[in-house]
Amino acid sequence: MTKIIEAVGLTKVYKGKVKAVDHISFSVEEGEIFGFLGPNGAGKTTTIKMLNTLASITEGRASVAGHDVSKEPGAIRDSIGVVPQELTADDELKGVENLMLTARLHHVSGNDARKRTQELLKLVDLEQAADRKVRTYSGGMRRRLQLAMGLVHMPKVLFLDEPTLGLDIQTRKKMWDYIGKLNRERGLTVFMTTHYLEEADSLCNRIAIIDKGEIKISGSPATLKEKVGGDILTLELSENAGDLTEFFRGIPDVSDVTKTDQTYRIKLPKTERALPVIVEGVIKKNVQIKEISFTKPTLDQVFLEVTGKSMRDEDASESDSFLQNVMMERAR
């Protein structure tokens, strides 16, 4: 496959000493949805700004859509769409006017601009609100308009920086339905950050987790979860079972076994592969299985292991920061 984004040794140092991004290397394939995850301050937004030509590169190099970021900034901007965390639509313009203005800024001709504007308004369910001023829009409507603004010039790569932050679950689902449809039907490459790990798990072909300016781990969601240690199989056995700890440890793929009374927690890469062997072995020992269950690893477990904190902690700090900003605004 073709690499549509490539970074080699990408580094950003602010004011000569604060290293926000530290020699990271990665690539994104054309038509891929790539998740870039990390705690607040990890370097996610700085990386996006360098790839978007909004921040200079201190060291290393990067290319987007076949263009060198440092040498061809104009070509990069023509090739990408950006949906930032901040809402940038003009409140005093109508929805359709914001889209037409964005189209003109990207040098989209009049007829094409009008056609794409109508297509996108339909895509994001804003046809009925197109002639309303944006200040009358709800938060979800503003986010959907922002998405349309990032797509009006038909970019090759769409950068999404926390596009669903603060939205209710129904609006978030709609947003990702739109994005997934564009990816499937138009082959749009998506580079996204999100604090909602279930979104990354279900949407992304691959994920990289960055912390303290360094990429700590990367791969498909399934691969990352398997690296954490795989599934947890829980077995509750009958009272006559005795201690089967060593038996379970001797089964291929089993990485750890803990026992509490007659309940065993067995850690293994994939339950589906080892379960028949485990059940057959227990039955052969004339032991009854009273209860059996298993849980799959989650991206939150991966995130916790890699960064030392869960994304839920990050959500809480994000909420605290938001509330502080609101209180400050009210105090002015």
Secondary structure, 3 states (H helix, E strand, C coil): CCEEEEEEEEEEEECCCEEEEEEEEEEEECCCEEEEECCCCCCHHHHHHHHCCCCCCCEEEEEECCEECCCCHHHHHHHEEEECCCCCCCCCCEHHHHHHHHHHHCCCCHHHHHHHHHHHHHHCCCHHHCCCEHHHCCHHHHHHHHHHHHHCCCCCEEEEECCCCCCCHHHHHHHHHHHHHHHHHHCCEEEEECCCHHHHHHHCCEEEEEECCEEEEEECHHHHHHHHCCEEEEEEECHHHCCCHHHHHCCCCCCEEEEECCEEEEEECCHHHHHHHHHHHHHHCCCCEEEEEEECCCHHHHHHHHHCCCHHHHHHHHHHHHHHHHHHHHHC
